[in-house]
Amino acid sequence: MTAQLDSFYPTQVTFGTLDEIHRAAAAALDSDVFDFVEGGAGKEITLRANLAAFGRWRILPEPMSGVAAPSTRTELLGISLETPIITAPFGGDALFHPDGHLAVARAAQHRGALSIVPEAGSFSYEQVHTVAPRAARIAQLHPFAHAATVADRVRRAGFEALCVTVDCPVGGFRTRNMGNRFDPDQRLFAGNLTGENGAPGVAEVFGQLLKQGGSVWNWDQLTDAAADFGLPWIAKGILTPAAAERALAAGASALVVSNHGGRQLDPAPASLEMLPGIRAAVGAELPILLDSGIRTGSDVYLALALGADAVIIGRSAIYGLAAAGEAGVDRVLELLTEELRTLMILSGAATIGDIGITRLARAVS
């Protein structure tokens, strides 16, 4: 019997492409909030460099490979994933949609992904973990004086790992926000920053992030604190081999190669540019994630080929959230994974582990 084809491409979908989701997010958000998402630090050189870095690589096709149904399954710190895509711990999430990280984590759970829950989110660690316990398994924190208290709290809440943001002792010089006189409601960042039961308040944390002169930890202080975390922890914000080695010496179980999406130091190298050197420095076995610049499934593929075990998406997740809440984030994850799977077929990669540098070529300038 001849198979029936209803249509060449899905027609009964709200968003056909990631670009449509981006446009819908821009239409849904106030201009200053959209600038808060889109913008970077300084002249935004790093922000542009993150995107440009992916354009310097090409994926090599493998005709007649026999690969028809590639697996996107992988593992991070003993946690199984259906897709190597993790949502970032962005704060102030109810700025973008009332359900914030509740929606993000539910979408991640539906797609078999992970969702890192932020310290400065609109909802508490416990609230997000309760609605999506299979996705909300990693909690983010800042390496400030209250880190041990947070670690104890999230451990009791059922989280399985910590993500420590090490590249943000002070917020970057974000000129779009400054030009817009951006002043969001502080309550949208207070899901965990309540000022109660040992937790700091919003003013305490953001006073440190936005005003220079506060107490800034060094690696020795983080090493001492992490010894009592009672959970494996990931160092997020690593951009050099030296920093990677220092994080490992401090006890990190995994790294996130990241320049904070171009929102901290500007100008800084693109995350993707630094990934191969960091992978070479730490060896093949250590879990490495990459964030900053992931916009398409081909970006995911290139990051994996150049040494990452998984990627983290921030802006793309926010676009989906702003465009349509949980359904929007779900569609972002679906489209990214579908494109990744298509590229795996075309390049002959049957598993995530099959994606490596030999499947790439440098673009001819």
C-alpha positions as CSV (number, residue, x, y, z in Angstrom):
1,M,0.0,0.0,0.0
2,T,1.3,3.5,-0.9
3,A,1.9,5.6,2.2
4,Q,-0.2,8.7,2.6
5,L,1.4,12.1,3.1
6,D,-0.8,14.7,4.7
7,S,1.6,17.6,4.1
8,F,5.2,18.2,3.4
9,Y,5.7,20.1,6.6
10,P,3.5,20.5,9.8
11,T,0.7,22.9,9.1
12,Q,-1.3,22.7,12.4
13,V,1.4,24.3,14.6
14,T,1.5,27.7,16.1
15,F,5.2,28.2,15.5
16,G,6.9,26.7,12.4
17,T,10.4,28.0,13.1
18,L,12.5,29.4,15.9
19,D,12.6,32.7,14.1
20,E,8.8,32.9,14.4
21,I,9.1,32.3,18.2
22,H,11.7,35.1,18.4
23,R,9.4,37.5,16.6
24,A,6.5,36.6,18.8
25,A,8.6,37.2,21.9
26,A,9.7,40.6,20.7
27,A,6.0,41.5,20.1
28,A,4.9,40.2,23.5
29,L,7.5,42.0,25.7
30,D,7.9,45.7,26.5
31,S,10.9,47.1,24.7
32,D,13.0,47.6,27.8
33,V,12.3,44.0,28.9
34,F,13.2,42.7,25.4
35,D,16.4,44.7,25.5
36,F,17.2,43.1,28.9
37,V,17.0,39.7,27.2
38,E,18.7,40.7,23.9
39,G,21.5,42.9,25.2
40,G,25.0,42.3,26.4
41,A,27.7,44.1,28.1
42,G,29.8,47.0,26.8
43,K,29.8,47.4,23.0
44,E,28.3,43.9,22.8
45,I,31.4,42.6,21.0
46,T,31.2,39.3,22.9
47,L,27.5,38.9,22.2
48,R,28.2,39.1,18.5
49,A,31.3,37.0,18.7
50,N,29.3,34.1,20.3
51,L,27.0,34.0,17.2
52,A,29.8,34.5,14.7
53,A,31.9,31.6,16.1
54,F,29.5,29.0,14.9
55,G,29.7,30.3,11.4
56,R,33.4,29.4,11.2
57,W,32.6,25.7,11.1
58,R,30.9,23.3,8.6
59,I,29.4,19.9,9.2
60,L,30.6,17.2,6.8
61,P,28.0,15.0,5.2
62,E,28.3,11.2,5.2
63,P,26.3,9.8,2.2
64,M,24.8,6.3,2.5
65,S,25.7,6.1,6.2
66,G,22.7,3.8,7.0
67,V,21.8,6.0,10.0
68,A,18.0,6.4,10.0
69,A,17.0,6.8,13.6
70,P,19.8,8.5,15.6
71,S,19.5,8.7,19.4
72,T,19.9,12.0,21.1
73,R,20.0,10.4,24.5
74,T,22.9,11.3,26.8
75,E,23.8,11.5,30.5
76,L,25.1,14.2,32.9
77,L,26.3,13.4,36.4
78,G,24.3,10.2,36.4
79,I,21.1,11.9,35.1
80,S,19.7,10.5,31.9
81,L,18.6,13.0,29.2
82,E,16.5,12.5,26.1
83,T,18.2,15.5,24.5
84,P,21.5,17.2,25.2
85,I,19.8,20.6,25.8
86,I,19.4,22.2,29.2
87,T,17.6,25.4,30.1
88,A,19.6,28.1,31.8
89,P,19.0,29.5,35.3
90,F,17.9,33.0,34.2
91,G,16.5,35.2,36.9
92,G,13.4,37.4,37.0
93,D,11.6,34.9,34.9
94,A,8.1,36.2,35.6
95,L,9.1,39.3,33.6
96,F,8.7,37.2,30.5
97,H,5.6,35.1,31.4
98,P,3.6,34.8,34.7
99,D,4.5,31.1,35.0
100,G,8.2,31.7,34.6
101,H,10.4,28.8,35.5
102,L,7.4,26.7,36.4
103,A,6.6,26.6,32.7
104,V,10.2,26.2,31.7
105,A,10.8,23.2,33.9
106,R,7.5,21.6,32.9
107,A,8.4,21.9,29.2
108,A,11.9,20.5,29.9
109,Q,10.4,17.6,31.7
110,H,8.1,16.9,28.8
111,R,11.0,16.8,26.4
112,G,13.3,14.7,28.7
113,A,15.6,17.7,29.2
114,L,17.0,19.3,32.3
115,S,16.2,22.7,33.7
116,I,18.6,24.5,36.0
117,V,16.6,26.5,38.7
118,P,18.0,29.9,39.4
119,E,18.6,31.5,42.8
120,A,17.2,34.9,41.6
121,G,14.1,33.4,40.1
122,S,10.5,34.4,40.5
123,F,9.7,31.1,42.1
124,S,11.4,29.2,44.9
125,Y,13.6,26.2,44.3
126,E,10.9,24.0,46.0
127,Q,8.1,25.3,43.8
128,V,9.9,24.5,40.6
129,H,11.1,21.2,41.8
130,T,7.6,20.2,42.9
131,V,6.0,20.8,39.4
132,A,8.8,19.2,37.4
133,P,11.0,16.9,39.6
134,R,12.5,15.0,36.7
135,A,13.7,18.2,35.0
136,A,14.4,20.5,38.0
137,R,17.3,18.5,39.4
138,I,20.1,21.1,39.5
139,A,19.9,24.4,41.5
140,Q,22.0,27.5,40.8
141,L,23.6,29.6,43.4
142,H,26.1,32.5,43.6
143,P,29.3,32.0,45.6
144,F,28.5,34.5,48.3
145,A,28.4,34.1,52.1
146,H,25.1,32.3,52.1
147,A,26.2,29.5,49.7
148,A,26.3,26.8,52.4
149,T,22.8,27.6,53.5
150,V,21.5,27.4,50.0
151,A,23.2,24.1,49.4
152,D,21.7,22.6,52.5
153,R,18.3,23.9,51.4
154,V,18.3,22.5,47.9
155,R,19.7,19.2,49.1
156,R,16.8,18.8,51.4
157,A,14.4,19.8,48.6
158,G,15.6,16.9,46.5
159,F,18.0,18.5,44.1
160,E,20.9,16.3,42.9
161,A,23.5,18.9,41.9
162,L,24.5,22.5,42.2
163,C,25.4,25.0,39.5
164,V,27.7,27.7,40.9
165,T,28.0,30.8,38.8
166,V,31.6,31.8,39.1
167,D,31.9,34.6,36.6
168,C,29.5,37.1,38.2
169,P,31.1,38.8,41.2
170,V,29.6,41.9,39.8
171,G,27.1,42.5,37.0
172,G,28.5,43.4,33.6
173,F,28.4,46.9,32.3
174,R,25.1,46.5,30.5
175,T,24.6,49.6,28.4
176,R,21.1,48.8,27.1
177,N,19.7,48.5,30.6
178,M,21.5,51.7,31.6
179,G,20.2,53.6,28.6
180,N,16.7,52.3,29.3
181,R,16.8,53.2,33.0
182,F,15.7,49.6,33.4
183,D,14.2,49.1,36.9
184,P,12.1,45.9,37.1
185,D,10.0,45.0,40.1
186,Q,12.4,43.4,42.6
187,R,9.8,41.0,43.8
188,L,10.2,39.1,40.4
189,F,13.7,38.1,41.6
190,A,12.7,37.1,45.1
191,G,11.5,33.5,44.8
192,N,14.4,32.4,46.9
193,L,15.8,35.8,48.0
194,T,13.3,36.3,50.8
195,G,15.6,37.5,53.5
196,E,14.2,34.8,55.8
197,N,15.5,31.6,57.4
198,G,19.1,32.4,56.5
199,A,18.3,33.4,52.9
200,P,19.6,36.7,51.7
201,G,17.2,39.3,50.4
202,V,17.1,40.8,46.9
203,A,18.8,44.0,48.0
204,E,21.7,42.0,49.5
205,V,22.4,39.9,46.4
206,F,21.8,42.6,43.8
207,G,23.6,45.1,45.9
208,Q,26.6,42.9,45.4
209,L,26.0,42.2,41.7
210,L,25.2,45.8,40.8
211,K,27.4,47.8,43.1
212,Q,31.2,47.4,43.2
213,G,33.0,47.1,46.5
214,G,31.3,44.2,48.1
215,S,33.0,41.0,49.3
216,V,34.1,38.9,46.4
217,W,35.1,35.3,46.9
218,N,38.2,33.6,45.6
219,W,38.8,30.0,44.7
220,D,40.1,29.1,48.1
221,Q,36.9,30.3,49.7
222,L,34.8,28.4,47.2
223,T,36.9,25.3,47.8
224,D,36.2,25.5,51.6
225,A,32.5,26.1,51.1
226,A,32.1,23.4,48.5
227,A,33.5,20.8,50.8
228,D,30.3,21.0,52.8
229,F,27.8,21.2,49.9
230,G,27.0,17.5,50.1
231,L,26.2,17.6,46.3
232,P,28.2,17.5,43.2
233,W,28.6,20.9,41.7
234,I,29.2,22.5,38.3
235,A,31.3,25.5,37.8
236,K,29.5,27.9,35.4
237,G,31.4,30.6,33.7
238,I,34.7,29.0,32.7
239,L,36.5,30.5,29.7
240,T,40.2,29.5,30.0
241,P,42.1,26.3,30.6
242,A,43.6,27.8,33.7
243,A,40.2,28.6,35.2
244,A,39.0,25.1,34.3
245,E,41.9,23.5,36.1
246,R,41.3,25.8,39.1
247,A,37.7,24.8,39.3
248,L,38.6,21.1,39.3
249,A,41.1,21.7,42.1
250,A,38.2,23.4,44.0
251,G,36.2,20.2,43.6
252,A,33.9,20.9,40.6
253,S,32.4,17.7,39.0
254,A,31.6,19.5,35.7
255,L,32.2,22.7,33.9
256,V,30.1,25.2,31.9
257,V,32.2,26.9,29.2
258,S,30.4,30.2,29.1
259,N,30.9,34.0,28.9
260,H,27.5,34.5,30.4
261,G,25.9,35.1,27.0
262,G,28.1,38.2,26.4
263,R,26.6,39.8,29.4
264,Q,29.7,40.1,31.7
265,L,33.2,40.8,30.4
266,D,33.2,42.7,27.0
267,P,35.2,42.1,24.9
268,A,35.8,38.5,25.7
269,P,36.4,35.4,23.6
270,A,33.4,33.5,22.2
271,S,32.6,30.4,24.3
272,L,32.8,28.1,21.3
273,E,36.3,29.4,20.5
274,M,37.6,28.4,23.9
275,L,35.8,25.1,24.2
276,P,38.4,22.9,22.3
277,G,41.3,24.2,24.4
278,I,39.4,23.6,27.6
279,R,38.5,20.1,26.6
280,A,42.1,19.3,25.8
281,A,43.2,20.7,29.2
282,V,40.8,18.7,31.3
283,G,40.7,15.4,29.3
284,A,37.9,13.5,27.7
285,E,36.0,12.2,30.7
286,L,35.0,15.4,32.6
287,P,31.5,16.6,31.7
288,I,31.5,19.9,29.9
289,L,28.5,22.0,29.0
290,L,28.5,25.0,26.7
291,D,26.4,28.0,26.7
292,S,26.4,31.4,25.0
293,G,25.3,31.6,21.4
294,I,23.1,28.5,21.0
295,R,20.3,29.5,18.6
296,T,19.8,26.5,16.3
297,G,20.1,22.7,16.2
298,S,23.3,23.1,14.1
299,D,24.8,25.2,17.0
300,V,24.0,22.3,19.3
301,Y,25.7,19.9,16.9
302,L,28.8,22.1,16.5
303,A,29.2,22.5,20.3
304,L,29.0,18.7,20.8
305,A,31.5,18.1,18.0
306,L,34.0,20.5,19.5
307,G,33.9,19.0,23.0
308,A,30.7,19.7,24.9
309,D,28.6,16.9,26.3
310,A,25.5,19.1,26.3
311,V,24.5,22.7,25.8
312,I,22.6,25.3,27.9
313,I,20.0,27.6,26.3
314,G,19.1,30.9,27.9
315,R,17.7,33.5,25.4
316,S,16.1,30.8,23.3
317,A,14.2,29.4,26.3
318,I,13.1,33.0,27.2
319,Y,11.9,33.6,23.6
320,G,9.7,30.5,23.9
321,L,8.5,31.5,27.4
322,A,7.6,35.0,26.3
323,A,5.9,33.8,23.1
324,A,3.7,31.1,24.6
325,G,4.6,30.0,28.1
326,E,5.2,26.3,28.6
327,A,4.1,25.5,25.0
328,G,6.6,28.0,23.6
329,V,9.5,26.5,25.5
330,D,8.3,23.0,24.6
331,R,8.4,24.0,20.9
332,V,11.9,25.5,21.2
333,L,13.2,22.3,22.6
334,E,11.3,20.3,20.0
335,L,12.7,22.3,17.1
336,L,16.3,22.3,18.4
337,T,16.2,18.5,18.9
338,E,14.5,17.8,15.6
339,E,17.2,19.8,13.7
340,L,19.9,18.1,15.7
341,R,18.5,14.7,14.8
342,T,18.2,15.6,11.1
343,L,21.9,16.7,11.1
344,M,22.9,13.5,12.8
345,I,21.3,11.5,10.0
346,L,22.9,13.6,7.3
347,S,26.3,13.4,8.9
348,G,26.1,9.7,9.8
349,A,26.1,10.1,13.6
350,A,24.0,7.4,15.2
351,T,24.5,8.6,18.8
352,I,25.6,11.8,20.6
353,G,28.9,10.1,21.2
354,D,29.4,9.7,17.5
355,I,29.5,13.5,17.1
356,G,33.1,14.6,17.0
357,I,35.6,16.9,15.5
358,T,36.2,14.6,12.5
359,R,32.7,15.4,11.3
360,L,33.6,19.1,10.9
361,A,35.6,21.2,8.6
362,R,36.7,24.8,9.1
363,A,34.9,27.3,6.8
364,V,37.0,28.7,4.0
365,S,37.4,32.4,4.6
